[in-house]
Amino acid sequence: MAPRDRVGMQLRDRPEFKSKPKPVTYRAETLVSDAVAEMARRNIGAVIVTDEKGHVAGVVTERDIMVRIVNAGRDAKATKLDDIMTREVRVARETDDVLDWMRTMSNERFRRLPVVDEQGQVVAVFTQGDFVSYTWPDLWHQAKQLATATVARSYGIWLVLGGVFLYTLLMVLVLRFL
């Protein structure tokens, strides 16, 4: 679990949490070809592998398929998910803090985060893209503050340039009418 250094917005409070489709889960003995067919049908980039209790056992991503099946020359119709899945999967609880997981995903360089309920059942899969909408208002605010600070910081330069421009304009007008 990600450390909780303060209380903030929980994963289940994000609009994406309720609107996401049910995660696609398979057991480890499922053939890669079956999972790939469903990934293609649903246009998704990963499936969650669960154990007999429905708890997360692993994840299989498009990258896993490219590296461990296509590039390795293996047959997807003869290979089980268990043979190619990523086993050390970080799993979040739906009550975990959004910012904690944003930081963790960024620092540890993974893109998919299975979210489980109190019973350990997968209820959603968050991606880094889901967190982007969370950061946009903050980024926009920071950009406006930076622009304001930059203009304010160079106020003296703008004042001098404006004075020079105004003086030049006045001199042109005075000389024209003399």
C-alpha positions as CSV (number, residue, x, y, z in Angstrom):
1,M,0.0,0.0,0.0
2,A,1.1,3.6,-0.5
3,P,2.0,5.5,2.6
4,R,-0.7,7.8,3.9
5,D,1.0,11.1,5.0
6,R,-2.2,13.1,5.0
7,V,-5.9,12.7,4.3
8,G,-7.0,13.8,0.8
9,M,-9.3,12.6,-1.9
10,Q,-9.8,8.9,-1.9
11,L,-9.7,6.8,-5.1
12,R,-13.4,5.9,-4.8
13,D,-14.2,9.7,-4.8
14,R,-12.8,10.2,-8.3
15,P,-15.5,10.4,-11.0
16,E,-13.6,7.8,-13.0
17,F,-14.1,5.3,-10.2
18,K,-17.8,5.0,-10.7
19,S,-17.8,5.3,-14.5
20,K,-15.1,2.8,-15.3
21,P,-16.2,-0.5,-16.8
22,K,-15.8,-3.6,-14.7
23,P,-12.1,-4.8,-14.9
24,V,-11.4,-7.8,-17.1
25,T,-10.1,-10.6,-15.0
26,Y,-8.8,-14.1,-15.8
27,R,-7.4,-17.0,-14.0
28,A,-3.7,-17.8,-14.4
29,E,-4.4,-20.9,-16.5
30,T,-6.2,-18.9,-19.2
31,L,-4.5,-18.9,-22.6
32,V,-2.9,-15.7,-23.7
33,S,-4.8,-15.8,-27.0
34,D,-8.1,-15.7,-25.1
35,A,-7.1,-12.7,-23.1
36,V,-5.7,-10.9,-26.2
37,A,-9.0,-11.5,-28.0
38,E,-10.9,-9.9,-25.2
39,M,-8.4,-7.0,-24.9
40,A,-8.8,-6.3,-28.6
41,R,-12.6,-6.6,-28.4
42,R,-12.8,-4.1,-25.5
43,N,-9.9,-2.0,-26.7
44,I,-8.1,-2.2,-23.3
45,G,-4.4,-2.5,-22.6
46,A,-4.3,-5.0,-19.7
47,V,-6.1,-7.8,-17.9
48,I,-5.9,-8.6,-14.2
49,V,-5.0,-12.2,-13.3
50,T,-6.8,-13.4,-10.1
51,D,-6.4,-16.4,-7.9
52,E,-9.2,-18.8,-6.8
53,K,-10.4,-16.3,-4.2
54,G,-10.6,-13.5,-6.8
55,H,-7.6,-11.6,-5.3
56,V,-5.0,-10.0,-7.6
57,A,-2.3,-12.5,-8.6
58,G,-0.8,-10.6,-11.5
59,V,-1.4,-8.4,-14.5
60,V,-0.8,-8.9,-18.2
61,T,-0.3,-5.8,-20.3
62,E,0.2,-5.2,-24.0
63,R,3.9,-4.7,-23.2
64,D,4.0,-8.2,-21.6
65,I,2.5,-9.7,-24.7
66,M,4.8,-7.9,-27.0
67,V,8.0,-8.8,-25.1
68,R,7.2,-12.2,-23.7
69,I,5.1,-13.6,-26.6
70,V,5.7,-11.7,-29.9
71,N,9.4,-10.9,-29.4
72,A,10.1,-14.2,-27.8
73,G,8.5,-16.1,-30.7
74,R,6.0,-17.9,-28.4
75,D,2.6,-19.2,-29.4
76,A,-0.2,-17.2,-27.7
77,K,-2.5,-20.2,-28.2
78,A,-0.2,-22.5,-26.2
79,T,1.0,-20.1,-23.5
80,K,-0.9,-19.4,-20.3
81,L,-1.2,-16.0,-18.6
82,D,0.7,-17.5,-15.7
83,D,3.8,-17.8,-17.9
84,I,3.9,-14.1,-18.9
85,M,2.1,-12.1,-16.2
86,T,3.8,-9.6,-14.0
87,R,3.5,-11.0,-10.5
88,E,4.6,-8.2,-8.2
89,V,1.6,-6.0,-8.7
90,R,1.0,-2.9,-6.5
91,V,-2.7,-3.0,-5.4
92,A,-4.6,0.0,-3.9
93,R,-7.6,0.0,-1.7
94,E,-10.6,2.1,-2.8
95,T,-10.1,4.3,0.3
96,D,-6.4,5.1,-0.5
97,D,-5.4,8.7,-1.2
98,V,-5.2,9.8,-4.9
99,L,-2.1,11.9,-4.5
100,D,-0.2,9.1,-2.7
101,W,-0.8,6.8,-5.6
102,M,0.0,9.4,-8.2
103,R,3.3,9.9,-6.6
104,T,3.9,6.1,-6.2
105,M,3.0,5.3,-9.8
106,S,5.2,8.1,-11.1
107,N,8.2,7.2,-8.9
108,E,8.0,3.4,-9.5
109,R,7.2,3.7,-13.2
110,F,4.1,1.6,-13.6
111,R,0.9,2.6,-15.4
112,R,-1.9,0.4,-14.1
113,L,-3.2,0.2,-10.6
114,P,-5.8,-2.4,-9.6
115,V,-8.1,-1.1,-6.9
116,V,-9.7,-3.6,-4.5
117,D,-12.6,-3.4,-2.1
118,E,-12.5,-4.5,1.6
119,Q,-12.8,-8.1,0.6
120,G,-9.8,-7.8,-1.8
121,Q,-11.9,-8.1,-4.9
122,V,-10.9,-6.0,-7.9
123,V,-13.4,-3.2,-8.4
124,A,-11.4,-0.9,-10.8
125,V,-8.2,-0.4,-12.6
126,F,-6.8,3.1,-12.6
127,T,-4.2,4.2,-15.2
128,Q,-1.9,7.1,-15.2
129,G,-4.2,8.8,-17.7
130,D,-7.0,8.7,-15.1
131,F,-4.9,10.8,-12.8
132,V,-4.2,13.4,-15.5
133,S,-7.6,15.0,-15.1
134,Y,-7.0,15.3,-11.4
135,T,-3.8,17.4,-12.0
136,W,-5.1,19.7,-14.8
137,P,-6.8,22.3,-12.5
138,D,-3.6,22.5,-10.4
139,L,-1.4,22.7,-13.4
140,W,-3.5,25.5,-14.9
141,H,-3.5,27.4,-11.6
142,Q,0.3,27.1,-11.4
143,A,0.8,28.2,-15.0
144,K,-1.3,31.3,-14.3
145,Q,0.7,32.1,-11.1
146,L,3.9,31.6,-13.0
147,A,2.8,34.0,-15.8
148,T,1.7,36.6,-13.2
149,A,4.9,36.3,-11.3
150,T,7.0,36.5,-14.4
151,V,5.2,39.7,-15.6
152,A,5.4,41.2,-12.0
153,R,9.1,40.3,-11.7
154,S,9.9,42.1,-14.9
155,Y,7.7,45.1,-14.2
156,G,10.7,47.4,-14.1
157,I,11.8,46.3,-17.5
158,W,8.3,46.8,-19.0
159,L,8.1,50.2,-17.4
160,V,11.5,51.3,-18.9
161,L,10.6,49.9,-22.3
162,G,7.2,51.5,-22.2
163,G,8.8,54.8,-21.2
164,V,11.3,54.6,-24.1
165,F,8.5,53.7,-26.5
166,L,6.3,56.5,-25.3
167,Y,9.2,59.0,-25.4
168,T,10.0,57.9,-29.0
169,L,6.4,58.2,-30.1
170,L,6.2,61.7,-28.5
171,M,9.4,62.8,-30.2
172,V,8.2,61.6,-33.6
173,L,5.0,63.5,-33.2
174,V,6.7,66.7,-31.9
175,L,9.3,66.6,-34.8
176,R,6.6,66.0,-37.4
177,F,4.5,69.0,-36.3
178,L,7.5,71.4,-36.0
